Amino acid sequence: MTRASRLTRRQLLLAGSLATPLAVPLAGCATPSPADTPVSSAKDAEAPRRFRVAFGSCAKQSKPQPIWRAIGAAKPDLFVFLGDNLYADARDEATLRQRYAEFMAVEPLQAFRRSTRHVAIWDDHDFGDDDEGADYPLKQLSQQLFCDAWNEPADSPRRRADGIYQSYVFEALGKRIQVILPDLRFNRTMLTADPSLKSSYAAMVLRAKLSGQPMTGWYVPDNRPEATLLGEAQWTWLEAQLRVPADVRLIGSSVQFAADGSGWEGWANFPRERDRLVELIRTTHAEGVVFLSGDMHYAEMSSVDVAGGYPLWDATSSGLTEVWDIPTPNRNRRSAVMAELNFGMLDVEPVTEGEDDLRLRFALCDVNGKAKVTKELTLSGLRFPAKEKTA
């Protein structure tokens, strides 16, 4: 991919709690970063009625960020930063350091971090530059700056591993809620582009605007066996995480997992990797898996049906300051597209008092906290059929 194509796409994209959970460190890159200030409440001693996870992505540090008021008012027990938490877009050390300094100076964001338990992963813009992966020349410096900004201790595995992947377990409602944050940048193979789709880019945008028809991106699936999103060391780590006992597993993916046919960034560009993850979920019998994703500058719900398994749902929330209002294709879309400032919220709560089942209530909310897209799942619907468990 040429420098010109990166700049063209970036320029277009930028135009267009009732109880404090206990984070349990896991093996490998699973030592949780310390919460700045844990959420506290006079009701902490009471049995919680729900565990609320808010999530979002794509916050440009030079823009106003009023959305943190609505997110804070929702009183999440945890916020998951899904990447593009700042826009570095840096090709040199000085710029990368400066962009992180700007991020740390965004007071509404930093005040939210001080008051709310949170975890974070990166995407391309805070990793370094638009659509970058393993070839990004400043990735070791970026790793250091990320760990500094997110208060990773000096001995954190995130500082020395081949990426900043991380996992946590929270105890709530008598259940174990796992949050898995894979790193989809540090080891990722360069994307494969179709040059014909990148030509006359301005005309593509104009045509989509005038017709209202979806605008397909220029990336195409890479079916080579060596093409990877995670790298082998991280695959080994991820398998270990999926074998950790948990009732609900939230995989925070910085790009969309379930979306298909968009031509933009996503797991669909690496079909062998996506199939490998589906198979890993099956072989480890990991149940209760749902994906939280970002990147796209709009919000939506998608899902992938799994033969002999259960549907894998993907709640996309993007962005906190960025909006993309040109329709894009997605064969696995299961909701309306919310093309405005947004954040996501997931309430994990009992279906009925005294019963073992849990309800997962998703809401994709606007800048004022109003839910615009909703979806309810049950934990019992995120389990393998009985024959799969014993296979």
Disulfide bonds with the S-S distance in Angstrom:
none
